[in-house]
Amino acid sequence: MEQQVYIDLYFLINTSMDLLCLMITASLLHRKVCRWRAVLAAAVGGGYAVLALLFGSAGLLGFLTDCALAFILCAITFAEKKTTLPFLLKTALVNVLTSMILGGVMTGLYALLNRLDLPLDALQGDGLSVWTFALLTLLAGIATLRGGKFLGFSRRTKSVTVQAVLFDREVTLCAFVDSGNLLRDPLSGKSVIVAERSKIKHLLPPALHSAPASLDPLLQDPKLARRLRLIPTKTATGDSMLVALIPQRLEIFDGKNTYPADYLIAPADLGESANGFDAIIPLE
């Protein structure tokens, strides 16, 4: 039995599905998404689907190719300079599982609507209208996201928006609240927000663009030294000192209210420990 397939519609549907899977993956893993990168990745996935339709891709080789594609799409969407291979593999795994679950939920919803024998023209016969497909996709996406969170793929993360002025320039950081951040200035007792260095690098003097090997050049500049505090820290390699800055102004937005706060800000190379956020703020 011959079946007519519209390549442009097929590409659009698969691109939309890949984009939805990437957004669900980002939500489950609490990762921020650059929209144009996500759209580009989804378009690559849509193009692959068209090629697979034209030239065939089945069996074990097809499954492995699909997994490799998921890795590529996640790398396009989420990879940054300090992104590790294990994280990308984890993200690709979540993306593959999301795609499988999403497809299964859509099939189940379509079967349920058919069994209900609803008077919908879109459910009659072998065809499926674009609007019905969109509705099924929306419902399946919500169910997959909620199910993933229920099964523990995601944990509830409280976040706040930090607006600070450093060296006469303003910066906005999305910070997650972490009870494990116990850093305090031993002199003033102020808590410390640890910010990803790359997010505030453009505000910092050149001496702080990387972790300083020696603190002497920083302390020799009187103007800079007045705005610095040295915070003792303990790491796996031993005790060290973290350089923190005194912001000229700092406000916290918790989703409901904006209020002034008194924190220090310490630039650091957070890597994956920040869960995709710009900074880590202590729970108080």
VEXDOLO-886762 format. One line per field, with one value per residue (C-alpha): residue number from 1; x, y, z; residue in three letters. Coordinates in Angstrom, 2 decimals, always signed. Example, Ala and Ser with C-alpha at 12.3 -4.5 7.8 and 13.67 -1.06 7.14 Angstrom:
2
n c(1, 2) .
c1 c(+12.30, +13.67) .
c2 c(-4.50, -1.06) .
c3 c(+7.80, +7.14) .
res c(Ala, Ser) .
END
This chain:
284
n c(1, 2, 3, 4, 5, 6, 7, 8, 9, 10, 11, 12, 13, 14, 15, 16, 17, 18, 19, 20, 21, 22, 23, 24, 25, 26, 27, 28, 29, 30, 31, 32, 33, 34, 35, 36, 37, 38, 39, 40, 41, 42, 43, 44, 45, 46, 47, 48, 49, 50, 51, 52, 53, 54, 55, 56, 57, 58, 59, 60, 61, 62, 63, 64, 65, 66, 67, 68, 69, 70, 71, 72, 73, 74, 75, 76, 77, 78, 79, 80, 81, 82, 83, 84, 85, 86, 87, 88, 89, 90, 91, 92, 93, 94, 95, 96, 97, 98, 99, 100, 101, 102, 103, 104, 105, 106, 107, 108, 109, 110, 111, 112, 113, 114, 115, 116, 117, 118, 119, 120, 121, 122, 123, 124, 125, 126, 127, 128, 129, 130, 131, 132, 133, 134, 135, 136, 137, 138, 139, 140, 141, 142, 143, 144, 145, 146, 147, 148, 149, 150, 151, 152, 153, 154, 155, 156, 157, 158, 159, 160, 161, 162, 163, 164, 165, 166, 167, 168, 169, 170, 171, 172, 173, 174, 175, 176, 177, 178, 179, 180, 181, 182, 183, 184, 185, 186, 187, 188, 189, 190, 191, 192, 193, 194, 195, 196, 197, 198, 199, 200, 201, 202, 203, 204, 205, 206, 207, 208, 209, 210, 211, 212, 213, 214, 215, 216, 217, 218, 219, 220, 221, 222, 223, 224, 225, 226, 227, 228, 229, 230, 231, 232, 233, 234, 235, 236, 237, 238, 239, 240, 241, 242, 243, 244, 245, 246, 247, 248, 249, 250, 251, 252, 253, 254, 255, 256, 257, 258, 259, 260, 261, 262, 263, 264, 265, 266, 267, 268, 269, 270, 271, 272, 273, 274, 275, 276, 277, 278, 279, 280, 281, 282, 283, 284) .
c1 c(+0.00, +1.47, +1.47, +1.95, +4.25, +4.71, +8.42, +7.97, +5.23, +7.25, +10.28, +8.17, +6.57, +9.88, +11.55, +8.72, +8.97, +12.75, +12.36, +9.75, +12.02, +14.94, +12.81, +11.51, +15.08, +16.20, +13.34, +14.04, +17.75, +17.26, +19.32, +18.90, +18.33, +19.59, +16.56, +18.36, +20.64, +17.65, +15.86, +19.03, +19.40, +15.74, +16.13, +19.13, +16.93, +14.15, +16.62, +17.90, +14.33, +13.80, +17.05, +16.11, +12.73, +14.29, +17.22, +15.99, +17.26, +16.02, +17.15, +20.03, +22.02, +19.06, +18.67, +22.37, +22.20, +19.22, +21.19, +24.17, +21.83, +20.42, +23.98, +24.65, +21.40, +22.15, +25.70, +24.37, +21.83, +23.66, +27.42, +29.56, +33.29, +33.32, +30.65, +31.89, +31.41, +29.59, +27.06, +26.39, +25.97, +23.51, +21.62, +21.47, +20.14, +17.39, +16.60, +16.30, +14.06, +11.97, +11.53, +10.48, +8.06, +6.62, +5.97, +4.39, +2.14, +1.00, +0.14, -1.74, -3.71, -4.64, -5.82, -7.83, -9.57, -10.45, -11.88, -14.02, -15.59, -15.75, -17.47, -14.25, -13.57, -9.84, -10.03, -11.95, -10.15, -6.41, -5.47, -4.58, -5.11, -2.39, -4.56, -5.21, -1.51, -0.72, -3.24, -1.85, +1.69, +0.75, -1.00, +1.79, +4.44, +2.72, +2.26, +5.90, +7.24, +5.04, +5.80, +9.54, +9.41, +7.22, +9.69, +12.56, +14.27, +13.89, +14.13, +12.50, +15.08, +14.44, +16.01, +16.20, +17.35, +20.32, +20.80, +24.14, +26.36, +30.07, +32.64, +29.86, +28.29, +25.11, +24.77, +21.83, +22.41, +20.04, +21.07, +19.84, +19.47, +21.82, +21.87, +25.37, +26.82, +28.08, +30.72, +30.92, +33.30, +34.98, +35.26, +31.81, +29.86, +28.32, +27.29, +28.87, +27.22, +29.49, +29.09, +30.30, +33.37, +32.49, +29.13, +30.74, +34.18, +33.36, +32.89, +36.07, +39.53, +42.01, +43.65, +40.44, +39.71, +41.09, +41.76, +44.73, +47.90, +48.96, +46.89, +49.68, +48.93, +45.28, +46.07, +48.63, +45.94, +44.24, +41.03, +40.66, +41.73, +38.94, +36.36, +37.91, +37.47, +39.39, +37.14, +38.75, +37.50, +38.11, +38.36, +39.39, +42.95, +43.15, +42.50, +42.55, +41.37, +38.52, +38.50, +35.09, +33.87, +31.79, +29.03, +28.01, +24.38, +22.62, +18.94, +17.17, +14.01, +12.36, +9.56, +7.22, +9.15, +12.41, +14.37, +17.86, +20.36, +23.89, +26.01, +29.52, +30.06, +32.92, +33.81, +34.71, +34.81, +31.69, +31.39, +28.48, +28.15, +25.85, +23.25, +23.18, +22.58, +24.78, +25.47, +24.93, +23.33, +23.16, +19.87, +18.99) .
c2 c(+0.00, +3.28, +6.18, +9.81, +11.82, +15.57, +16.15, +19.74, +18.75, +15.72, +17.95, +20.47, +17.80, +16.14, +19.48, +20.42, +17.10, +17.41, +20.96, +19.81, +16.96, +19.35, +21.78, +18.97, +17.71, +21.21, +21.51, +18.11, +18.88, +22.54, +23.82, +27.21, +27.06, +29.40, +29.54, +29.84, +26.92, +24.77, +25.65, +24.90, +21.53, +20.69, +21.60, +19.24, +16.53, +17.28, +17.06, +13.70, +12.39, +13.27, +11.54, +8.48, +8.37, +8.61, +6.24, +4.01, +3.61, +0.61, -2.11, -1.84, +0.44, +2.81, +2.89, +3.59, +6.33, +7.85, +7.81, +9.45, +12.09, +12.77, +13.35, +15.77, +17.68, +18.00, +19.15, +21.84, +22.99, +22.71, +22.49, +25.29, +25.70, +23.80, +21.21, +17.72, +14.57, +12.72, +15.57, +15.48, +11.69, +12.10, +14.79, +12.63, +9.71, +11.86, +13.17, +9.65, +8.53, +11.68, +11.01, +7.40, +8.31, +11.22, +8.98, +6.33, +8.83, +10.29, +6.83, +6.03, +9.30, +8.73, +5.19, +6.47, +9.14, +6.51, +4.17, +7.00, +7.19, +10.97, +12.71, +14.27, +14.19, +14.30, +10.88, +9.19, +7.07, +6.70, +10.38, +12.71, +16.44, +18.91, +20.42, +17.02, +16.25, +19.56, +18.83, +15.34, +16.75, +19.38, +16.86, +14.31, +16.95, +17.99, +14.36, +13.49, +16.50, +15.87, +12.17, +12.78, +15.07, +12.57, +9.75, +11.82, +12.95, +16.48, +17.95, +21.16, +23.93, +27.31, +30.15, +33.92, +36.77, +38.78, +42.33, +43.81, +46.77, +45.99, +48.62, +51.01, +48.49, +46.46, +42.71, +40.33, +36.76, +33.81, +32.04, +28.86, +28.66, +26.11, +25.26, +23.84, +27.28, +28.22, +30.73, +33.83, +36.70, +36.05, +39.81, +41.14, +37.88, +38.57, +35.58, +35.02, +34.53, +32.43, +33.59, +31.91, +33.91, +33.99, +35.67, +38.68, +38.67, +41.77, +43.71, +42.59, +44.13, +42.09, +40.72, +38.81, +37.43, +34.13, +32.66, +34.70, +32.71, +35.38, +37.89, +40.45, +42.33, +42.69, +44.03, +46.52, +48.49, +50.60, +51.20, +47.52, +46.32, +48.35, +46.34, +42.92, +40.39, +37.15, +34.18, +31.02, +27.86, +24.15, +21.98, +18.43, +19.64, +21.57, +25.04, +28.09, +31.68, +32.86, +36.49, +38.12, +41.55, +44.09, +45.18, +48.82, +47.73, +44.38, +43.41, +40.05, +39.23, +36.04, +35.87, +38.05, +40.89, +42.78, +43.67, +45.00, +42.48, +42.55, +39.82, +39.54, +38.17, +35.78, +34.93, +31.28, +28.60, +26.67, +24.26, +21.84, +22.45, +25.42, +23.24, +25.63, +28.74, +31.83, +31.74, +29.94, +31.87, +30.58, +29.64, +32.17) .
c3 c(+0.00, -1.11, +1.32, +0.37, +2.62, +2.43, +3.11, +4.30, +6.79, +7.89, +8.52, +10.46, +12.65, +13.52, +14.16, +16.52, +18.34, +18.74, +20.04, +22.56, +23.72, +24.16, +26.18, +28.41, +28.87, +29.87, +32.35, +33.93, +34.31, +35.26, +32.36, +30.76, +27.02, +24.32, +22.02, +18.71, +19.59, +20.55, +17.29, +15.30, +17.02, +16.40, +12.72, +12.50, +14.01, +11.53, +8.64, +9.93, +10.11, +6.43, +5.43, +7.49, +5.72, +2.25, +2.74, +5.55, +9.10, +11.08, +13.45, +15.91, +13.62, +13.37, +17.16, +17.69, +15.07, +16.88, +20.15, +18.45, +17.03, +20.52, +21.75, +18.87, +19.47, +23.19, +22.41, +20.07, +22.66, +25.98, +25.43, +26.83, +27.34, +30.63, +29.83, +30.57, +28.48, +31.32, +31.54, +27.78, +27.94, +30.82, +28.92, +25.79, +27.84, +29.35, +25.85, +24.41, +27.28, +26.90, +23.19, +23.81, +26.58, +24.60, +21.59, +23.79, +25.57, +22.24, +20.93, +24.13, +24.03, +20.39, +21.16, +24.14, +22.06, +19.47, +22.11, +23.46, +20.00, +20.11, +17.16, +15.89, +12.18, +12.84, +14.54, +11.75, +9.19, +8.86, +8.80, +11.61, +11.26, +12.14, +14.87, +16.47, +16.29, +17.97, +20.73, +21.28, +21.35, +23.94, +26.20, +25.81, +26.53, +29.75, +30.81, +30.03, +31.93, +34.96, +34.87, +34.69, +37.71, +39.60, +38.91, +40.23, +37.03, +38.38, +41.83, +42.85, +42.79, +44.33, +42.43, +42.72, +40.51, +41.77, +40.51, +41.53, +40.73, +40.54, +39.62, +38.56, +36.16, +36.66, +36.20, +36.56, +37.69, +37.96, +41.17, +42.77, +46.52, +48.06, +51.75, +51.21, +50.52, +53.99, +52.93, +55.13, +55.53, +58.90, +59.59, +58.73, +58.88, +55.46, +53.38, +49.98, +46.60, +44.40, +40.78, +37.62, +36.62, +32.91, +33.71, +35.40, +33.76, +31.71, +34.98, +36.66, +36.56, +34.47, +37.61, +38.42, +34.95, +36.20, +39.62, +40.89, +41.53, +44.02, +45.98, +46.27, +42.99, +44.06, +47.51, +46.22, +44.40, +47.16, +45.19, +44.41, +47.86, +49.50, +47.59, +48.26, +51.03, +51.41, +52.25, +53.67, +51.95, +52.23, +49.13, +48.36, +47.82, +51.09, +52.48, +50.21, +49.97, +47.75, +46.60, +47.15, +46.04, +47.93, +45.52, +45.44, +45.38, +45.47, +45.23, +45.27, +43.34, +44.66, +42.09, +44.12, +45.69, +45.18, +48.30, +49.07, +50.43, +51.80, +50.25, +48.95, +45.44, +44.76, +41.13, +40.64, +37.96, +38.93, +36.00, +36.41, +40.16, +39.46, +37.66, +34.74, +36.86, +36.96, +40.69, +43.99, +46.81, +50.42, +52.03, +54.72) .
res c(Met, Glu, Gln, Gln, Val, Tyr, Ile, Asp, Leu, Tyr, Phe, Leu, Ile, Asn, Thr, Ser, Met, Asp, Leu, Leu, Cys, Leu, Met, Ile, Thr, Ala, Ser, Leu, Leu, His, Arg, Lys, Val, Cys, Arg, Trp, Arg, Ala, Val, Leu, Ala, Ala, Ala, Val, Gly, Gly, Gly, Tyr, Ala, Val, Leu, Ala, Leu, Leu, Phe, Gly, Ser, Ala, Gly, Leu, Leu, Gly, Phe, Leu, Thr, Asp, Cys, Ala, Leu, Ala, Phe, Ile, Leu, Cys, Ala, Ile, Thr, Phe, Ala, Glu, Lys, Lys, Thr, Thr, Leu, Pro, Phe, Leu, Leu, Lys, Thr, Ala, Leu, Val, Asn, Val, Leu, Thr, Ser, Met, Ile, Leu, Gly, Gly, Val, Met, Thr, Gly, Leu, Tyr, Ala, Leu, Leu, Asn, Arg, Leu, Asp, Leu, Pro, Leu, Asp, Ala, Leu, Gln, Gly, Asp, Gly, Leu, Ser, Val, Trp, Thr, Phe, Ala, Leu, Leu, Thr, Leu, Leu, Ala, Gly, Ile, Ala, Thr, Leu, Arg, Gly, Gly, Lys, Phe, Leu, Gly, Phe, Ser, Arg, Arg, Thr, Lys, Ser, Val, Thr, Val, Gln, Ala, Val, Leu, Phe, Asp, Arg, Glu, Val, Thr, Leu, Cys, Ala, Phe, Val, Asp, Ser, Gly, Asn, Leu, Leu, Arg, Asp, Pro, Leu, Ser, Gly, Lys, Ser, Val, Ile, Val, Ala, Glu, Arg, Ser, Lys, Ile, Lys, His, Leu, Leu, Pro, Pro, Ala, Leu, His, Ser, Ala, Pro, Ala, Ser, Leu, Asp, Pro, Leu, Leu, Gln, Asp, Pro, Lys, Leu, Ala, Arg, Arg, Leu, Arg, Leu, Ile, Pro, Thr, Lys, Thr, Ala, Thr, Gly, Asp, Ser, Met, Leu, Val, Ala, Leu, Ile, Pro, Gln, Arg, Leu, Glu, Ile, Phe, Asp, Gly, Lys, Asn, Thr, Tyr, Pro, Ala, Asp, Tyr, Leu, Ile, Ala, Pro, Ala, Asp, Leu, Gly, Glu, Ser, Ala, Asn, Gly, Phe, Asp, Ala, Ile, Ile, Pro, Leu, Glu) .
END
